[in-house]
C-alpha cells in the first residue's frame, strides 16, 4: 500500500483521485457519472495537469462526481503532494 496515494472524496461535485506508483507510462482511468458528457474533457485536463507537474509514470484513477476543472486540478496536485511527502 506504500505505492498508493489518495485525495478527494466521492461526494457530489468532488473527485476521488487515486495514484498508484509504477514504472509503467502514465495511465489515466476515469469513472464518472458525467462520462458521456465530459469524459473527453476530464481525460484531456487530467493529462494536461499531469504533464504540467511532470507526472509521467503510474496509474491515475479518477472517480468523478461532477467536479469542476479547478477541483480536479487541486485533487491531482494534492495526491502528488502526498506522494512527495511520503519520501
N, C-alpha and C positions, 0 to 999 in steps of 0.2 A: 504493500500500500504506500510505500515511500515515494513511489513514482506517480501518484495520483493526487491532483490538487483541484479543489472546487471553490466556486464563488457564485453567489446569487441564490435564487430560490425559484420554486415553481409557482409562486404567487402570480396573480393576474398582473399583466404589464411588466413582468420581470423575465429574466432568462437565467437558467442554471447552466453554468459553464463548467465542464469537467475536462481537465487536461491530463493526459497520460504521457509521461516522458517515454520516448522510444528513440531509436536511432534511424527509424524509417522517415522518409519525406512526410511533411505535414499532411495529415488527412483531416478534413473537416466533415463532421457528421451532424446533420440538423434534424431535429424532431420539433415540429411546430404546429400549433393549431391554426396558423395562417400560412402554411407552407405553399398552398396553391396560389395565394395572392402575392406573397412576399418572399418566397423561397429563394428566388434568384438574387434578390437584393440582400437578403440575410447572408447568403453564401459569398456574394461579392464583397460586402462590407467586412465580414469576418476575415476573409483572405487579405483584404487591404489593411486592416488593423494589425494582423499578424505580420505582414510584410514590413509595416512601419516600425514595429518593435523588434524585428529580426527573428521572429519565431518561425523556424523552417523545418523543424522535426517534431514528431509526436502525433498524438491524436487529440483533436479538439472536438468535444461533443457538446452540442448546444440543445437544451430543452427549452425552447422559446414559448413564452406565453403572451406574445404580443408586445414585446419590449421595443421601445423606440431606439434609433441608432445610438444615441448618447448612452443609454443604459447598456446596450450591447458592448460598446467600446469600454465602458467602465468595468464591466464584468470580465472581459478578456484581460484588461490591464490588471485587474485585481487578482486573477488566477496566476498571472505571470509574476506579480509581486510576491504572492505566497510561495511560488516555486523558488524564486530567488532568495527568499528569507529562509528557506529550508537548507541552504548550502552550508 
